């Protein structure tokens, strides 16, 4: 069996993606001298929140995910960030490839709420690998990538914020049920308001939550 190893060497926001995306750089190693024709990988990325500290402001913002700080000993469980396929081209010994992870700024998604709550520092991640490798000389054999292959990585929070700012500069994103959105659209039309922002601001003013 070919011995595979994985190391994440960096991450960047993709400035050319249609939607928000992070690009992790992955180094793949294999047994010396064994030609690897291709590897079809499955990569699961988990956030491990217990592997970093939090200031009071971050702890307050994370209450809806993990409860009060006094409960964190039992509530700070790993959460899934992404599952993506990765096709690694042929190599011998060592190669590097990109792992492209489409992201969302939807605050109903736990991972997005977690990232948004962090002021600075790093996000502790664990990347779990499995899949199928095609190896061998003078032909090929098919062998599995063991389920215990993994890599740990600490992603800078600023990389996440850079990605969000590329697509949603100075703004946020919320999801509403269809009937609520229809009612808001009808209100906007009746009031002849030029934008969604104007509609929400008018409603806040009417509720006394914002001064005209």
C-alpha positions in Angstrom: 0.0 0.0 0.0 1.2 3.5 -0.9 1.7 5.7 2.2 0.0 9.1 1.7 0.5 12.3 3.8 -1.2 15.7 3.7 -0.1 19.1 4.9 -2.0 22.4 4.5 0.6 25.1 3.8 -1.6 28.2 3.4 -5.0 29.7 2.5 -6.1 32.7 0.5 -9.3 34.4 -0.6 -10.0 33.8 -4.3 -10.4 37.4 -5.8 -11.7 36.0 -9.1 -14.4 33.7 -7.9 -18.0 34.4 -8.8 -19.0 33.9 -5.2 -17.1 33.8 -1.9 -14.4 31.1 -1.9 -11.3 30.2 0.1 -8.4 28.4 -1.6 -6.4 26.1 0.7 -2.9 25.0 -0.5 -2.4 21.3 0.1 0.9 19.4 -0.1 0.5 15.7 -0.8 3.3 13.2 -0.3 3.5 9.5 -1.2 5.9 6.6 -0.7 9.3 7.3 -2.3 9.6 6.1 -5.9 6.0 5.1 -6.4 4.3 6.8 -9.4 0.9 8.2 -8.5 -1.2 8.6 -11.7 -4.0 10.5 -9.9 -5.8 10.7 -6.6 -9.6 11.3 -6.3 -9.8 12.8 -2.8 -12.7 13.7 -0.5 -11.8 16.4 1.9 -13.9 17.2 5.0 -13.0 20.4 6.9 -14.0 20.8 10.5 -13.8 23.8 12.8 -12.4 22.8 16.3 -13.5 25.8 18.5 -12.0 24.3 21.7 -8.5 24.8 20.3 -8.4 28.6 20.7 -9.2 31.2 23.3 -11.9 33.9 23.2 -12.2 37.4 24.6 -15.4 38.6 26.3 -16.8 40.2 23.1 -16.3 37.0 21.1 -17.8 34.9 23.9 -20.9 37.1 23.9 -21.2 36.8 20.1 -20.9 33.0 20.3 -23.6 32.5 22.9 -26.2 31.4 20.4 -23.9 28.7 19.2 -22.3 27.4 22.4 -24.3 28.9 25.2 -22.9 30.8 28.2 -19.1 30.5 28.7 -19.8 28.4 31.8 -21.1 25.6 29.6 -18.3 25.5 27.1 -16.6 22.5 28.7 -19.4 20.4 27.2 -20.7 22.5 24.3 -17.6 23.5 22.4 -17.9 20.6 19.9 -16.3 20.5 16.4 -18.6 21.7 13.6 -18.4 20.9 9.9 -17.3 23.7 7.7 -17.2 22.0 4.3 -16.9 18.8 2.3 -15.3 19.2 -1.1 -13.9 16.8 -3.8 -10.2 17.3 -4.9 -8.6 15.7 -8.0 -4.8 15.5 -7.6 -2.8 15.2 -10.8 -0.1 12.6 -11.3 3.2 12.9 -9.3 6.0 11.0 -7.8 7.1 11.7 -4.2 5.4 15.1 -3.6 3.1 17.6 -5.2 0.9 20.6 -4.2 -2.7 21.3 -5.3 -5.5 23.8 -4.4 -8.5 22.9 -2.4 -11.3 25.3 -3.4 -14.0 25.8 -0.7 -17.1 27.7 -1.7 -18.4 29.8 1.2 -21.4 31.7 2.3 -22.1 34.7 4.5 -25.5 33.4 5.4 -25.8 34.0 9.2 -28.2 31.0 9.5 -25.2 28.8 8.8 -23.3 27.9 12.0 -19.8 28.2 10.4 -20.5 31.7 9.1 -21.8 32.8 12.5 -18.7 31.4 14.2 -16.3 33.2 11.8 -18.2 36.5 12.1 -18.0 36.4 15.9 -14.2 36.3 15.9 -12.4 39.6 16.2 -8.9 38.5 15.3 -6.5 35.6 15.6 -6.9 32.2 13.9 -9.5 29.6 13.2 -8.4 26.1 14.2 -9.3 23.7 11.4 -8.9 19.9 10.9 -8.9 18.5 7.4 -9.9 14.8 7.0 -9.1 12.9 3.8 -10.3 9.8 2.1 -10.6 8.7 -1.5 -9.1 6.5 -4.2 -5.5 6.6 -5.6 -4.3 5.2 -8.9 -0.7 4.1 -8.6 2.0 1.8 -10.0 4.6 1.4 -12.7 3.8 -0.1 -16.2 0.1 0.1 -15.6 -1.8 1.1 -12.5 -3.5 -0.4 -9.4 -6.4 1.1 -7.5 -6.0 1.6 -3.7 -7.9 3.5 -1.1 -6.6 6.6 0.7 -6.9 5.5 4.4 -9.6 7.2 6.4 -7.2 8.3 9.1 -5.3 10.7 6.9 -5.7 14.3 8.2 -4.0 17.7 8.6 -4.5 20.5 11.1 -4.3 24.1 10.1 -4.9 27.5 11.7 -6.6 29.9 9.3 -6.2 33.6 9.9 -9.5 35.3 10.7 -8.4 38.2 8.4 -8.4 35.8 5.4 -12.1 35.1 6.0 -12.9 38.8 6.4 -10.9 39.6 3.3 -13.0 37.1 1.4 -16.3 38.5 2.7 -15.3 42.1 2.0 -14.5 41.2 -1.6 -18.2 40.2 -2.2 -20.1 42.0 0.5 -18.2 45.3 1.2 -19.5 47.1 4.2 -22.7 44.9 4.3 -24.2 41.7 5.7 -26.6 39.1 4.4 -29.8 37.7 6.0 -32.3 35.1 4.7 -36.0 35.5 5.0 -39.0 33.2 4.4 -40.7 33.7 1.0 -43.9 35.1 2.5 -42.0 37.6 4.6 -39.9 38.7 1.6 -43.1 39.1 -0.5 -44.7 41.2 2.3 -41.5 43.4 2.5 -41.5 43.8 -1.3 -45.2 44.9 -1.2 -44.4 47.4 1.5 -41.4 48.8 -0.5 -43.6 49.1 -3.6 -46.4 50.9 -1.7 -44.0 53.3 -0.2 -42.1 53.8 -3.5 -38.8 53.2 -1.8 -35.7 52.9 -4.0 -34.0 50.0 -2.2 -34.3 47.2 0.4 -32.1 49.3 2.7 -34.5 52.2 2.5 -37.5 49.8 3.2 -35.8 48.4 6.3 -34.7 51.8 7.5 -38.3 53.1 7.2 -39.6 50.2 9.2 -36.9 50.8 11.9 -37.9 54.5 12.1 -41.6 53.5 12.4 -40.7 51.2 15.3 -38.7 53.9 17.0 -35.4 51.9 16.7 -33.8 54.5 14.4 -33.9 58.3 14.1 -34.9 59.6 10.6 
